[in-house]
Amino acid sequence: MKRHTLALAAPLLALAATTAITAPAQAQQAARPWSNAKLSPDARAKLVLAQMTEDEKLTLVFGLFGTDFAPKNFKTPAEARPGSAGYIPGIPRLGIPAQWQTDAGVGVATQGSAVNKRGRTSLPSGIATAATWDPALAFKGGAMIGAEARASGFNVLLAGGVNLLREPRNGRNFEYGGEDPLLAGTMVGAQIAGIQSNHIISTVKHYAINDQETDRFKMNAVLDRTAARMSDLLAFNFAIERGTPGSVMCSYNKVDGLYACEQPWLLTDVLRRDWGWKGFVMSDWGATHSTVAAANAGLEQESGWPFDEQPYFREPLKAAIAKGEVSKARLDEMAHRILRSMFAHGLFEHPITAAPLDLPPAMLKAHADVTRADAEAAIVLLQNKGDVLPLAATAKRIVVIGGHADKGVLAGGGSSLVYPVGGNAVPGLEPKVWPGPVMYHPSSPLEALRRQLPNAQITYLDGTDATAAAAAAKQADVALVFATQWTGEAFDVSLSLTDNQDALIDAVAGANARTVVVLETGGPVLTPWADKTAAILEAWYPGTAGGEAIANVLTGKVNPSGHLPASFPRSLAQLPKPSAPNEGETRYAEGAAVGYKWYDAKGDKPQFAFGHGLSYTRFAYAGLKAAAPKGTVTVRFTVRNAGTRAGADVAQVYVSGNGWEAPKRLGAFQKVSLAAGASKPVTVTIDPRLLAVFDGASNRWKIAGGSYKVLLGHSADDIAATTTVTVPARTLPASWHP
Ligand code: BGC
C-alpha cells in the first residue's frame, strides 16, 4: 500500500480515458504546425493550445496515480506504466504524448504495492552525490538514471530533491543535497541537467521549506522570507538555473500558514516573477487542497489522484471556470506551461514506448560502473588516526562486524526506493511495508574485501553479540565495524545509532585500537565513540555497487575524496532545535544560519565540519588572490598534491562579510584531481548573490561596498589561507542570474 490511508472513494477513471483517435501520421503532420521543432517551445505550445478543447486542457492538468490503490477503489488506466507514480493521458488527436512519471533521485523506483518490481540501477543517495562535490559526476549519474527511466517507459522523472538540510533528523535528508545552498543547488542542478539530457522532464522538489517529515502533510513551516531567499529558496534557485527542470513539485507542508501548493508567494512571486521560470508546477501526491486557491496561486497540475482528499482539478476546476472563479486564461496558462516543458525537453520528438520489466544486462553493467564511480567519490574519510587506512597489504587477520556487510549495503526508504536487480540482499527486516521495505543492495563489502585481499584471513560476525565481537577484534590486526542508520520518507529519525550499535563500537574499540567504523547513514549521526576509534568512513547509502566502492576505498585502490555536505554535530544540544521535530508548526528562528553557518555564528565547533574529508594524500594551497574588477569576485590559487599518492582535493572558497546571517558563506568550490607531486592553478568566481543580503522591502539583492575576506580551506573549520577583496556597492534585482 502507498503512504496514506484515505477514506473517500471516487474513482475518476472515466475522466482519464485517453481520447484515442488515430489518423494517418503524415496527414496529421502537415496539419500540426507545432510539430516544427525549429519553433520555440512557447510558440509550439501556443499553436497546439489553440486547437485544444477545454476538456483536453483539463486532462493535462490532472495527474493519476500509476498504480492501483485499493483503499480508494482506484484502478489505474491500462496505459499507465505498471507500478509507477503517475500517469497523465496524452491527446492522440493532436499528437500530445502521455506523461509517464516515476520516482526518483537515485534511479527508477517502483511503488511498494506493485506486484512486479523493476530491478534497476541505484545511484548512491542524493547526499552522497553531493559529498562528491563534483558536478560532472552528478550530471553523469543523472544521465544514467534518466537513460534507465527512458528505457523503462518514462518521460518524467520525479527527481531533483534539494530541500536544505536544516534539520539533521529529517528522514529524507538522504534524498537531498546537504546544508549549503550553493553546493546543494549546484549538485542537484547538475543531476537534473543529466536526467533531462535524455529528452525527458525532471522535477525539482519539494518546494519548499519541507525540511522535516514529522506531520509532513500539514505542518506549517515558518521562516523569515528574506532568510528563506538566502537559504532554502536559494538552493532551489541555483538548482533551477543549472538544471532548468521542466517541472517543480510543490510540497506537502504549509509555508507561512498556506499549503505550499496554494502559496502564491512561493508559486508566483518567487518562482515566476523573480526567477522567471517557465515550466509547470505539479503537486506532491496528496498535496493539493483546493481548486480555486491552488489554481490561482500557481499550481498547474494536480498529481497522483486519488491521493488528495477529493479531486480538485478536472471537474471541480471546470465548474470553477464556469463560475468565473478561475479564468479561462489561467487554464490556458496552466496547459501552456505543461506543453511548453514537453516541447522544451523533447517529449514530442523523442517518444517513449512501453518497456519490458528487465533492462538489457549490458546496460546494467555499464550503469554499475557509473554508480560505483559516484559512490567511490562520495565516501568521506572522517578520521584516520595512525594511518590505519588504507588497510595494509600485510594485514593478515581482519574481522568485519555488523551492518549486514556480508550481504550488501543499505538504501533509504520511501517512494525513491530503487528495487535492486537480484532482489533484497537482507529480506524480511521491519518495516516490510511502507515506508519500507528495508532494502539492502546485493553488493557485499565483505566479499569485495575478500576478493581484493586474497591473502588475508577475513572473518565476519553479525555484531548482535558485542562480547563475541570484542573477543574477535582482540585477535585481529584490524576490526571493521559496519554501522547503519535506516532513514526514509514519512518519518524523522534520532541521530543516535539504534540497536546498540554505539555499544558494539565501544566494545570493539575497547578491544582493538585499530578499529575502523564504516557508516551507512542517511545523513549526520552522533559519533560518541569517535575518540576511541582509529578511523571513520562515511559511506552513506552507496547504491548498487556500494560494497565494491567501500572495499576499494578501504584497501586504497581508490583514494577517498568525498567531503561532508553537512555538519556532524557533537551533541543534539548544539542544534538550533535540540528537541525532535514537532507537529503543527515549526519556526526556524535560525533563519538563514543553517549548518556550518549556525556553528560559526555561535562560535561552536561540530564533531565533523561541513566540507571536511580526508585523503590518503595531502593537498597544499599557494598564491591565493582575489579581485573584483567589474564587481564579480574572481579567486585564483594553486592546489598541489603534497603527498605520495594520486588523489582529488575539494578546494573550498568561503567569503566573509558584514550583516550576514553568519560570519562566512561558501562562495565557490572546485574538485581537483592531481597526481602525486603535481599542482594545478584554479580560478573560480563567486556568484554576487552570495555576497548580498536579500532586502525584502525593495525585493533586491544588496551588496554592501567595502572589503570582504576570502578564505580558502579544506573545510569550514580548516582554513588554509586568507586574503581580502574590495567590492563596490551593488544592488541586483531578485531576477538576477549569471
Ligand atoms: C513523495 C514524492 C514522490 C511522490 C510520488 C510522495 O509521497 O513525497 O517525493 O515523488 O510521492 O511517489
Residues whose N, C-alpha, C, O or C-beta is under 5 A from the ligand:
A	BS01	BGC	A85 D103 L158 D284 W285 S415
